[in-house]
Amino acid sequence: MYEKASVDGADTEAPVLVWYVGVSKGNEPVVRYRDGPATGTLSCYDDCQFVTGITQTGGRITQTGRIRVTNDPLINAIMRDARSGALSQP
């Protein structure tokens, strides 16, 4: 479980649940997550400097994209844990 940082002192949101899925063809970690009603997959690439992600809500893809891992503290923590073996498989 990971907690999102509160925004403008607002109450803490529900935790993000994360599971290790395995590794990609490039031997990079792949995780699944649940964030409220949304679920998705995150995959590292380029020595885990970047991550690609797909988010679904209600069975429909609502977001896809790529970001630098260090641009998002939550994703950075998740992928660091995935690489170190600290996450469990579903």
C-alpha positions in Angstrom: 0.0 0.0 0.0 1.2 3.5 -0.8 -0.4 6.8 0.3 -0.7 9.7 -2.0 0.6 13.0 -0.7 -2.2 15.3 0.4 -2.9 18.3 -1.8 -3.2 21.7 -0.1 -3.6 20.1 3.4 -6.6 18.0 2.3 -7.4 14.7 4.1 -5.2 11.8 3.0 -6.8 9.8 0.1 -7.4 6.1 0.1 -4.2 4.1 -0.3 -3.0 2.9 -3.7 -2.7 -0.9 -3.7 0.2 -2.3 -5.8 1.2 -5.8 -6.9 4.3 -7.0 -8.6 3.5 -8.8 -11.9 6.9 -9.8 -13.1 9.4 -8.5 -15.7 9.0 -7.2 -19.2 10.9 -8.5 -22.2 13.6 -5.9 -21.4 13.9 -7.4 -17.9 12.3 -4.4 -16.3 9.6 -4.6 -13.5 5.9 -4.6 -14.3 3.3 -3.8 -11.6 -0.5 -3.6 -11.3 -2.3 -1.1 -9.1 -5.7 -0.1 -7.8 -6.3 3.5 -7.0 -10.0 3.9 -5.9 -12.1 2.8 -8.8 -9.1 2.9 -11.3 -6.8 0.0 -12.0 -3.8 0.0 -14.2 -0.3 -1.3 -15.2 3.0 0.4 -14.9 6.1 -0.9 -16.8 9.7 0.4 -16.5 12.0 0.9 -19.5 15.4 2.5 -20.2 16.9 1.1 -16.9 13.7 2.3 -15.1 14.3 5.9 -15.8 10.9 6.0 -17.5 7.6 4.2 -17.0 4.7 3.5 -19.4 1.3 3.2 -17.9 -2.3 2.3 -18.7 -5.2 3.3 -16.4 -8.7 1.8 -16.7 -11.9 2.9 -14.9 -15.1 0.9 -15.3 -13.4 -1.4 -17.8 -12.5 1.5 -20.2 -9.0 2.9 -20.8 -9.0 6.4 -19.4 -5.3 7.2 -19.6 -2.1 6.1 -21.2 1.3 7.6 -21.3 5.0 7.7 -20.5 6.7 9.8 -17.8 10.1 10.1 -16.2 10.0 8.0 -13.0 11.5 10.8 -10.9 8.8 13.3 -12.0 6.2 11.5 -9.7 7.2 10.7 -6.1 4.6 7.9 -5.8 5.6 6.2 -9.0 9.2 6.6 -8.1 8.6 4.8 -4.7 6.6 2.0 -6.3 9.1 1.3 -9.0 12.0 1.5 -6.6 10.3 -1.1 -4.5 9.5 -3.3 -7.5 13.1 -3.3 -8.6 14.3 -4.2 -5.1 11.9 -7.1 -4.7 9.9 -5.5 -1.9 6.5 -6.0 -3.6 4.5 -9.3 -3.5 2.9 -11.1 -6.4 -1.0 -11.2 -6.5 
